Amino acid sequence: MRIPDEERALAEAARAGDREAFAGLVRLHQRRAYLVARAIVTVHEDAEDAVQEGFVRAWQAIDRFDPSQGFAAWVNRIVANAALDITRRRKVRSTEELSDALRSPFRDPAEDAELKSRLAEALAQLPERARSVIVMHDIEGFTHVEIGEMLGIPGGTARSDLHHARQKLRTLLMDLRG
Amino acid sequence: MADELKFPTNGARADRDSLDESLTALIRDAYAPPDGDVYWAGLEQRIMARVASETSADTAWWSVLAPWGRPALIAAAAIFAVAGVINQQLVDSDDQLAYESAFQSSTPEVVSASDEIISVERGTDGATISYFLSH
């Protein structure tokens, strides 16, 4: 894997205790880390908490990071673990809660309101892991292996989860469309 | 029937099993990260503030102990040395006692002789007591 020179330099400086260098890594990777967390926890505020917690844990463990590996993959695993910890503490299962979560303050609430409502209803009926896998793969573009590493499951299981999640989502949305 | 959801329109597929493009777009929109550099700059600041507090907490822990490091090492070395000397003395004392005990038990005539001396020193008045002490 080709690691950009800038990232490698920042990672090595951060390992030596340079906080400014670590801030540079945060700047580079926080958006992607947010997407990983959001796929798992669904709620924006929880995703933000998971990103913060993940980066703090990464700083605490920075001396164990191998700069020859990609920082993004390493920190995304840590953020995913932080997000999974949050889901274990806070279970967001009901359709109402998920609908609220998907009506984030960053989008026009009037836009496609009905479709979003139906989508939220369908997503809420998926198992948590299946929902995370489908968002990570189909929206964020992670591979099955990367998803497996982040969620602590084999890549084949991630692939299988994705297939079943897609099938179930199709069925649910077709039923909704009646 | 095709293994595909036409919701709301059919689009290009990344793989045979993939969801409809429009549905993917809807999910992408629902999960879209916050937009605007201000938000991300703020999040970075909050992360780095927590990192700084973690670092200062670590530093504070060490800074409290650091001045005591050298005296603590000297004190520990002194205690260790004194303990070693005391331990050596106890070992020597035990060896001496063991030697004396073995020597006395193997030479009963010497004990008898010393008892005789004690009884002579105490005179005839203590003869009876000396007799009991020596037997």
Interface residues (C-beta under 8 A of the other chain):
Chain A: R19 F22 A23 V26 R27 Q30 R31 Y34 L35 R38 A39 H44 E48 V51 Q52 F55 V56 W59 Q60 L102 S104 F106 R107 D112 L115 K116 L119 A120 L123 I134 V135 D138 I139 L162 H163 R166 L169 R170 L173 M174 R177
Chain B: D3 E4 L5 F7 P8 A14 D17 S18 L19 L23 T24 L26 I27 R28 D29 A30 Y31 A32 P33 P34 D35 W40 L43 E44 R46 I47 M48 R50 V51 A52 E54 T55
